[in-house]
Amino acid sequence: MEDALGRDYYEFMRFCDRLSLILCKDETPNAGRLLEINTSINKKQYFISKHDDGVLILSPWIFKTSPFDSEVEEIIIETPSFNSSKVFEKALENTCPALKKWTLIKS
């Protein structure tokens, strides 16, 4: 029983990890096209798509609540490389985080 429960938790974590990468990298397709999140929980395929208004649709729905909002702070540093850790730390300290927010709904 513990092995099955551990596997369920692991599959849910894999799903959430892949979904967070899609969201944070702005990879959700427009025009109602579907993007496969992964095949994970109960060996099902999970997909994401985007409404014209920016609301994200998950299919099949895995969460208890619909809709719900998710958000992260994003820090974008334009400089591609740094001469030292100190210079990087300074750039990071001088950059204001921006809030990225998504609304996810059941299909």
C-alpha positions as CSV (number, residue, x, y, z in Angstrom):
1,M,0.0,0.0,0.0
2,E,2.8,2.4,0.8
3,D,4.4,1.8,-2.6
4,A,1.2,2.7,-4.4
5,L,0.7,5.8,-2.3
6,G,4.3,6.9,-2.8
7,R,3.8,6.3,-6.6
8,D,0.6,8.4,-6.6
9,Y,2.5,11.3,-4.8
10,Y,5.4,11.0,-7.2
11,E,3.1,11.1,-10.3
12,F,1.2,14.1,-8.9
13,M,4.6,15.9,-8.3
14,R,5.7,15.1,-11.9
15,F,2.5,16.6,-13.2
16,C,2.8,19.7,-11.1
17,D,6.5,20.1,-12.0
18,R,5.8,19.9,-15.8
19,L,2.8,22.2,-15.5
20,S,4.8,24.8,-13.6
21,L,7.5,24.7,-16.3
22,I,4.9,25.2,-19.0
23,L,3.4,28.2,-17.1
24,C,6.7,29.9,-16.1
25,K,8.1,29.5,-19.6
26,D,4.9,30.9,-21.3
27,E,4.6,27.7,-23.4
28,T,0.8,27.5,-23.3
29,P,-0.5,27.6,-26.9
30,N,-3.0,30.1,-28.1
31,A,-6.0,29.7,-30.4
32,G,-7.4,26.7,-28.4
33,R,-4.6,24.4,-29.4
34,L,-3.8,21.7,-26.9
35,L,-0.4,21.1,-25.3
36,E,0.3,17.8,-23.6
37,I,1.4,18.4,-20.0
38,N,2.5,14.7,-19.6
39,T,1.2,11.2,-19.1
40,S,1.4,10.6,-15.4
41,I,-1.4,10.2,-12.8
42,N,-3.2,6.9,-13.4
43,K,-1.4,6.7,-16.8
44,K,-3.7,9.4,-18.2
45,Q,-2.6,12.1,-20.6
46,Y,-3.1,15.7,-19.3
47,F,-3.5,18.7,-21.6
48,I,-3.5,22.5,-21.2
49,S,-5.0,25.1,-23.6
50,K,-5.7,28.8,-23.4
51,H,-8.9,30.8,-23.9
52,D,-8.7,34.1,-25.8
53,D,-9.1,35.8,-22.4
54,G,-6.0,34.1,-21.1
55,V,-7.8,31.6,-18.8
56,L,-6.1,28.2,-18.9
57,I,-8.0,25.0,-19.3
58,L,-6.8,21.7,-18.0
59,S,-8.1,18.4,-19.2
60,P,-8.8,16.1,-17.5
61,W,-9.2,18.1,-14.3
62,I,-7.0,16.8,-11.5
63,F,-7.7,19.4,-8.7
64,K,-10.5,19.7,-6.2
65,T,-11.4,23.3,-6.9
66,S,-12.3,25.0,-10.2
67,P,-11.4,27.7,-11.0
68,F,-8.4,28.6,-9.0
69,D,-5.5,31.1,-9.4
70,S,-1.8,30.4,-9.2
71,E,0.9,32.9,-9.1
72,V,4.7,33.3,-8.9
73,E,7.2,36.1,-8.6
74,E,9.4,36.5,-11.7
75,I,12.7,38.3,-11.8
76,I,14.2,38.9,-15.2
77,I,17.8,40.0,-15.4
78,E,18.7,41.2,-18.9
79,T,22.5,40.7,-18.5
80,P,23.4,37.3,-19.9
81,S,26.5,36.7,-17.9
82,F,28.4,38.2,-14.9
83,N,32.1,38.6,-14.0
84,S,31.5,37.5,-10.4
85,S,29.0,36.3,-8.0
86,K,29.0,39.7,-6.3
87,V,28.0,41.4,-9.6
88,F,25.2,38.9,-10.1
89,E,24.0,39.4,-6.5
90,K,24.0,43.2,-7.0
91,A,22.0,42.8,-10.3
92,L,19.5,40.5,-8.5
93,E,19.1,42.9,-5.6
94,N,18.5,45.8,-7.9
95,T,15.8,44.0,-9.9
96,C,12.2,44.2,-8.8
97,P,10.1,41.0,-9.1
98,A,7.0,41.0,-11.2
99,L,4.0,38.9,-10.4
100,K,2.8,36.3,-12.9
101,K,-0.7,35.1,-12.3
102,W,-2.9,32.4,-14.1
103,T,-6.5,31.3,-13.7
104,L,-7.0,27.6,-14.3
105,I,-10.4,26.1,-15.0
106,K,-11.9,22.7,-15.5
107,S,-12.6,21.8,-19.2
